[in-house]
């Protein structure tokens, strides 16, 4: 079977390294991230996920195989469950901001454009970093943190380092690799572009949260 995912992640290793060394991740890992910054992040994450689940649902429609359609529909509905659980714990609804930050708008808009207007394979590639990078970061934090018992963000960390999330990530990778096996080099290059760009957007999303990014005008 094609291992497109392995090949493209070699190209994105520097991006993942930059995410791991970002102060948002470092402070999240040791529990010193300010509540204001984390609230900003969770607020924007809620807005992001509300669009991401629609993108996954739209991607499911394009899948020819029933099991692939079911996976992405389940993933979309699973996001609702994650939203409910994590956001009940962390989201301050009385100060909820309904306006996406510029980076959030850029990220969700780009994914939607690719899924709706490009090939299925590019759509699979563009949504994948949200699965794989969160898994990488969840595992990285869990392996390197020293204050698991006292970290106020431990529930968030555990969610993305869980076996359940790992299984979902593995399925998303398997589906994408299976489709990558059947397409010409030209499409693989377009898949690379989509995956690399959303990997960069993952870094940008965390950076925008750390800086509490707002529209300047």
N, C-alpha and C positions, 0 to 999 in steps of 0.2 A: 504493500500500500504506500502511496505517496506520503511523505512526511513534510509537506509544505510548511506546516507550523514550526517544525524544528528549524528549518532553513530561515524563515522570516524572523524568528526570535533571536537568531544570531545577529541579525541586522539591528534589532531593537535593544540589544543588551546595554548600550550606553544610555538609552532613555530610561530603562529600568533602574540602572545605577543612579541616575540623577534623581529619580523618584525616591529611592531608598535614602539618599542623603539630604533630601529636602527637610527643612526645619519643621514643617507640618508633621511629617512622618516620625522624625526623631523625637519631637515633643509628645506626639500621640503615644509613642512607644514607652516613654518614661512617665507618662501621666501628667506632664507639666504644660501641655497645650492649654491655652486660656479657654475658659468657658465661652467667651464671646466669639472667638475664632471657630470653635467647634460648633456653636449654634449657627453661625453663618454657613459653615460647611453643611450641616444637616439640613438646613433650610434649602440650600441650593441643590443638595442631593435629592431631596424630595421632589423638587421641580424637575430635575434631570430624570429621575426614575419614572415620573408620570409620563414623560415623553418616550423614554427607553422601552417601556412595556408596550406602547403602541407600535414602536418600530419592530419589536420582536413579533408582535401579532401580525404585522404586515409581512414580515419575512416568512412567517409560517405559511401564509397563503401561497407564496411562490414555490414552496417545497413540493416536489412531486411525490415523495414517499410519505406515507401516512405517519410512520414513526417519527420522521423529522418534523412534520407539521405538529404532531402531538408534543414533541419536546419543546418547541418554541412557544406553543400556547401554554404549556405547563410552566415554562420559565417566566412568561409574562404574568401569569396568575400568581406564581411564587413571589414575584417582586411585590405584589400587593400585600402578601403575608409579611414579608420582610419589612416593608414600609410600616405596616401597622405595629409590628413588634418593636423595632428599633426606634421609630419616631415617637411612639408612646413613651419610651424611656427618655429620649434625648431632646425631642423637639419642643420648643417653647411656642405653643400655638398662638398665644396672645400677641406675640410680636412677629408672627409669620409674615414674611415678605413674599408677595405673589409674583414679583418681577424677577425673571432670570437674570443673572449677571451676564455681561458680554461673553465671557468664556463658556458659561453654561449654554447660552443661546447658540454660540458657534458650534459647540460639540453636538448638541441634539439636532441642530439644523443640518449639519454635515452628514450625520448618520442617516437621517430621514431622506435626504436627497439621494444618497447612494442606494439605499434599500429600494426606494420607489422608482428610481430612474435608470439604474444600472443593472448588471447581471446578478443573478442569485449568488454566484460565487463571490462577487465583490461585496454583496450584502452580508454574507456569512463572515467575510474577513473584517468588515468595518465594525461589526458588533462584538467581535471576539475579545479585544483588549479589556473591555469592561469585565469580562469573566476572568481572563487569565492574569491580568495585572493585579486585580483585587485579591486573587488567590495567592499570587507571589508575595504581595505585601502583607497579607494576613499571616502567612507562614513565616515570613521574615521577622515580623514583629514578635510573634509568639516564640520564635526560637532565640531571640536576642534580648527580650525585655527581662528586667530584673525585679520588677515590682508587680507581679501579676495580681497579688492579693489586694493591693491598694490603688490600682489604676482605675480612675473613674470611667475610663472608656473601654474597660475589659469586655463588656458584653458586645460592643461593636467589633472588637478584635476577634473574639471567639467565633462570631458569625462567619467571618470570611476565612477563618482557619479551620472550619468545621469539615467533617467527612461528607456531610450532605452537599455543601457547596463544592467540595472537591469532585464529587461524582457528577455534578452538573457541568463543571468546567471540562471534565474528561469527555463528556458526551458532546459538548459544543466543539471541542477540538476534533473528535472523531468524525463528526458530520462534515466539518470544513475540510479535513484532509481527504475524506472520501470523494467529495466533489472536486477538490483540486486535482485529484488523480485523473480526471476525465477531460480536463480542459487544456487548450493549447498554451504555449509559453506566453503569448500576448495577454491572455486573461490572467495568468499567474502573476505577471508583472503588475497588472492593475490591482490584483488582490494585495500584493506587497504594498503598493501605494496607500491603499485604504487602511491596512493594518498599521502601517508606520505612522500615518497621520493621526489615527485615533489613539495610538500609544502616546504621541506628543500631546494630544488633547487631554489625556489622563494627567500628565504632569501639569499642564496648564490649569486644569480644574482644581487640583490641590493648591497650586500656587495662588490662584485667584481667591480661594477660600482663606488662605493664610494672610493675604493682604486685604481681605474683605473688599474685594473689587466691586466698584459701582460704575454706573454710566457717568462719564465726566461732564456731559452736557444733556 
